[in-house]
Amino acid sequence: MSLYLISVYLHIIAAMLWMGGMLFLGLVLVPIVQTIQPPGSGAPIIRAVGRKFRPIAWICIGTLLVTGVINLNHWGYTLLDLFSGDILDTEFGRVLAIKLNVVLVIIVLSALHDFVLGPRLARSMEALRSSSSPPAQGSSPVQSPPAGMAMQRRRLSMLARLNVLLALAVLALAVILVRGLP
C-alpha cells in the first residue's frame, strides 16, 4: 500500500472521528442534557465529555494537518507552493486555498473554545457553585446562573455550532478537490 493511500485513509478516519464527535455533542448529548432538571445541572456532564473529547479532537486536527501535507505532495504541490500564489492559477489551487483558510479559522475557533472560553465558563460555574450555600435538606438546589454566565454559555454554544458548520464546509471542499466542481 502506498504512503498516499495510508495518508488518505488516516485523513478520512481523523475527519470522521473529529466531525462525528462534534456532531454527537451538538445533536445528541447537549439536547439530552438540556432536559435534566433543574436547569443547568447537566453542565458537568457536558464539561466531562468535552474534556474527554478534547485530546481526541486535537489529535485528529494534528493528523489532518500532517496527512493533508502528504496528500498535497501527492497532487504535486508543496507547502511553499501555497505561499507562492502560483497555486491560485488552477481551479484545484483556488478550492484548496479556500479550504485551507476555512481550516485555519476552525483551528483558531477551536483553540478559543477549548482553551479560553470553555475554561473561563468552567471557572465561573465552579466559583458560583462554591460560593452558594448548600441547600436545606429536602430542597432543590435550583439556582439560575447570572446573566453574564448565560451569555458566556450562549457564546460558547454559538462558537461550537459555527465550527461544525465550517467543518461541514471543509468536507464539501474536500470532495470538490478530489472530484472537481460539478
N, C-alpha and C positions, 0 to 999 in steps of 0.2 A: 504494500500500500504506500502511496506517495505521501510526502510531507504535506502537500496541498490538501489531499483528501482527509488526512488526520486533522489538519487545521480547520477545514470546513466543518467537520464533524464536531470538534470541540467548540467551534464558534456557535454552531446551532444549539448544542447542548447548553452552553452558557447562556445564550439568549433565552432558551426555553425556561431554564431554572430562574433566571432573574425576572423575566416578564411574568412567568407563571406565579412566582411568589408575590409580585406586586399586585397582580390581578386577584389572587386569592385573598390577600389582605384587604383590598378595597371592595371586592364584590361578595366575599363570604364572611370573613372574620369581623370586620367593622360593623356591618349591618346586624349580625347576631349579637355582638357585644353591646350595641346601642339599645337593645331590648332589655338588658339586665337592669333591674331596679335595685336601689334608687339610681337615678341618672348619674352617670359619671363613675359608678362603682366598677364598671368593666374596664376602665382605663388601664389598670395594672396588667390586665391580660394582653391588651394591645401592646403595651410597653414591653412586656416579657417576650412576646412573639417577635416584635420588631427588633429587639436586642439579639434574639437568636438568629433572625434572618439577616441582620446587617453584615456579619462577616461573609456569609454566603453570597450576598449581593455584591460586595466589593471584590470578592474572588472572581465572581462572574464578570464584573466590569473589567478587571485586570486581564482575565482570559480573553475577553472580547477584543481588548486593545492589542494584545500580543498576536492573537490569531488574525486579527484584522490586518496587521502589518505583513504577516506571512501571506495572507490571501492577496493583498495588494501587490506583493512581489510576483505572485503567480500571473497577475494580469499585466506584468511588465512595467510596473511603477515602483518607485522607491519613496521613502519619506521626503527626500529632497525635492522630488517632483511635485509634491503637494505645495511646496513653498515657492516654486519657480513661476507658477502662473501658467506655464505651458499646458498643464493638465486640463485647464479650463477650455481648451480649444476643442475638446471632444465632448460628446453627449455623456459618456461614461464619467469623464472628469468633472463635469458640471453637477451631475447627480451625486457623485462621490463627495464633492465639496459641500453640497447642501447636507448630505448625511453626516459628514464629519462635524460640521458646525452644530447640527442638532445634537449629536453625541456630546460635544463639548458643553452645550447648555445643560444636558441631562446630568453630566458629571458634576457640574457646578451646583445645580439644584439638589442633587443627591447629597453632596457634601454639606450644603447648607441645611438640608432636612436632618441628616444623620448626626452631624457634629456640632451644629449651632442651635437651630430652633427646637429640635426634638429634646436635646438635653436641657435646654432652658425651660421648656414646658415641664419636663420631669422634675426639675429642681423646684419650680413654682408649686407644682402639685404636692411634692414632698413637704415643702415649707407650710403649705396650707393644712396638710394632714397633721403635721406635728404641732402646729400652733392651735389647732382646735382641741377643745377639751373632750374627753371621752364621753360618749352619750350615756345617759342614765340607763340603768338596767331595764331591758324590755323596750326601749325606744329605738327608733331607727335613726342611723347617722345621716339623715338627709340634709345635705348642705350644698346649695348650689354654688358653683365656682364664681369668683369675682368676674366682672365683665371683661377685664383685661385678659384673664386666663381663657375665657371663652373665645375671645378674639384670637389668641395665640393658637388655640386648637383649630379654629376655622382656617387660619392662615396655613398651618401645617397640613391640614387636610386638603386644602386647595393646591398646595405645592405638590403633594403626593399625586393628586389627580392629574395635574399638569404633566408631571413626569411620566405617568402611564400613557397619556395621550402622545407625548413626544416619543416615547419608546415604540408605540404602535406606528408612528410616522417613520421612525428609523427602519422598522420591519418592512414597511411598504417600499421605502427607498432601497433597501437591500434586495428586494425582489426585482425592482426596476433595474438595479445594477446588473443582476445576473440575466434577467430576461429581456431587458430593454423596455423602452416606452411602448405602450400599446399603439 
